[in-house]
Amino acid sequence: MKILITGGAGFIGSHVAEHFFNQHDEVYVMDNLSTGYRKNIPFIDDEHFLHIDVRNHEAVAHMIQTHQFDIIIHLAAVVSVVETIENPEASNEVNISALVHLLELSRKHLPTLKKFIFASSAAVYGNNPTLPKSIASHIQPESPYAIQKYSGEQYVKLYHDLYHLPTTSLRFFNVYGPKQDPQSQYSGVLSIMKHCFDQDETFTFFGDGEQTRDFVYVKDIVQAIQIVIQQHASHGAVYNVGTSHPTSLLSIYEIFKHLYQKEIPTQFADPREGDVKYSYADIEPLKQLGFSTQYSLKEGLKAYLNYEMHHPSS
């Protein structure tokens, strides 16, 4: 299959690209390298790397018309909640306008498209107290990022319902694993905590540390993408991708202490604007398609640390 991965040089995208490359699919990566790194995808040659910004509508249109892609996996986005709060209009151009443009190009120029996957987020649920978060749960966006992701889902579903485009949205919970850049403002809490343990630096808990998250290893995200591509029943649907197990940040700190066999200093600061308190996923609909998490949190963290130990410059 001929596969386009937007944002494919980033953390999640590079793992997705590697998976399909190893399956001998023809993989194209489109990325402007604003947060991704060319070194994340050394297996992608220059012919298959498209250095394009999703906001460059002319370049994106030329790319779509040039290549008859079978699959589009749309990961390119402004993924920082804080940045969308500070720059809601600019982030909207990336997270909404560029998505709609890509959907429209797919409708007009890719008549044999087999799947369009949109990466959404558990942020759409906000601080709705209902747990676990299910697709039927009340949506309560508390940041421009969350609004943009939910709006994106609606566009993606609309293009299925109106134009029969084979679309699926995936609400990622808290993804972690190799190639997460701890220095980036976009990075997840686990990669930041790992960096602090590596460097014996102080880790900051924003809030009381009791907030829970559903931490999902990046290879389980890849598995979910693979499954929804294969399952026609997923057309027009939205799925949570997580583990269905909540873990507090204080508990994560204890796991790191055990794995590293040491402690590091910690401090507490005010909760960050737009952050949610408690979250974990109901993944039953995805399990019905054949999904099952392959990595527990401890297994995932061990795999993560082992990878970084053998790839210190990644």
URHUKA-V302928 format. One record per residue. N is the residue number from 1. SS is DSSP state (H for helix, E for strand, - for the rest). PHI is phi as a letter, one per 20 degrees, with the letter a starting at -180 (none if undefined). Layout:
# URHUKA-V302928
n: [N:N]
ss: [SS:SS]
phi: [PHI:PHI]
This chain:
# URHUKA-V302928
n: [1:2:3:4:5:6:7:8:9:10:11:12:13:14:15:16:17:18:19:20:21:22:23:24:25:26:27:28:29:30:31:32:33:34:35:36:37:38:39:40:41:42:43:44:45:46:47:48:49:50:51:52:53:54:55:56:57:58:59:60:61:62:63:64:65:66:67:68:69:70:71:72:73:74:75:76:77:78:79:80:81:82:83:84:85:86:87:88:89:90:91:92:93:94:95:96:97:98:99:100:101:102:103:104:105:106:107:108:109:110:111:112:113:114:115:116:117:118:119:120:121:122:123:124:125:126:127:128:129:130:131:132:133:134:135:136:137:138:139:140:141:142:143:144:145:146:147:148:149:150:151:152:153:154:155:156:157:158:159:160:161:162:163:164:165:166:167:168:169:170:171:172:173:174:175:176:177:178:179:180:181:182:183:184:185:186:187:188:189:190:191:192:193:194:195:196:197:198:199:200:201:202:203:204:205:206:207:208:209:210:211:212:213:214:215:216:217:218:219:220:221:222:223:224:225:226:227:228:229:230:231:232:233:234:235:236:237:238:239:240:241:242:243:244:245:246:247:248:249:250:251:252:253:254:255:256:257:258:259:260:261:262:263:264:265:266:267:268:269:270:271:272:273:274:275:276:277:278:279:280:281:282:283:284:285:286:287:288:289:290:291:292:293:294:295:296:297:298:299:300:301:302:303:304:305:306:307:308:309:310:311:312:313:314]
ss: [-:E:E:E:E:E:-:-:-:-:H:H:H:H:H:H:H:H:H:H:H:H:-:-:-:E:E:E:E:E:-:-:-:-:-:-:-:H:H:H:H:-:-:-:-:H:H:H:E:E:-:-:-:-:-:-:H:H:H:H:H:H:H:H:H:H:-:-:-:-:E:E:E:E:-:-:-:-:-:-:H:H:H:H:H:H:-:H:H:H:H:H:H:H:H:H:H:H:H:H:H:H:H:H:H:H:H:H:H:-:-:-:-:-:E:E:E:E:E:E:E:H:H:H:H:-:-:-:-:-:-:-:E:-:-:-:-:-:-:-:-:-:-:H:H:H:H:H:H:H:H:H:H:H:H:H:H:H:H:H:H:H:H:-:-:-:E:E:E:E:E:E:-:E:E:E:-:-:-:-:-:-:-:-:-:-:-:-:H:H:H:H:H:H:H:H:H:H:H:-:-:-:E:E:E:E:-:-:-:-:-:E:E:-:E:E:E:H:H:H:H:H:H:H:H:H:H:H:H:H:-:H:H:H:-:-:E:E:E:E:E:-:-:-:-:-:E:E:H:H:H:H:H:H:H:H:H:H:H:H:-:-:-:-:-:E:E:E:E:-:-:-:-:-:-:-:-:-:-:-:E:-:-:H:H:H:H:-:-:-:-:-:-:-:-:-:H:H:H:H:H:H:H:H:H:H:H:H:H:H:-:-:-:-]
phi: [none:d:c:d:d:e:m:f:e:e:g:f:g:f:f:f:f:f:g:f:f:f:e:m:f:e:d:d:d:d:b:e:m:f:c:e:c:g:f:f:c:f:f:e:f:f:f:d:d:d:e:c:e:f:e:e:f:f:f:f:f:f:f:f:f:f:d:e:f:e:c:c:d:e:d:g:a:e:d:e:g:f:f:f:f:f:c:f:f:f:f:f:f:f:e:d:g:f:f:f:f:f:f:f:f:f:f:e:c:c:f:d:g:e:a:c:d:d:e:d:b:f:g:f:f:l:e:g:f:f:c:f:f:d:g:e:f:f:e:b:f:c:b:g:g:f:f:f:f:f:f:g:g:f:f:f:f:f:f:f:f:e:d:m:f:f:d:b:d:c:e:f:e:e:e:b:q:g:n:f:e:f:e:e:f:e:f:e:f:f:f:f:f:g:g:f:f:f:d:l:d:f:e:d:e:e:o:e:n:e:f:d:c:d:e:c:f:g:f:f:f:g:f:f:f:g:f:f:f:f:d:f:f:e:g:m:d:c:c:f:c:b:d:m:d:e:c:f:f:f:f:f:g:f:f:f:g:f:f:e:l:a:d:c:f:c:b:d:c:f:g:e:g:n:f:e:e:c:a:b:e:e:d:g:g:f:f:f:e:o:f:b:f:e:c:f:f:f:f:f:f:f:f:f:f:f:f:f:f:e:c:f:e:f]
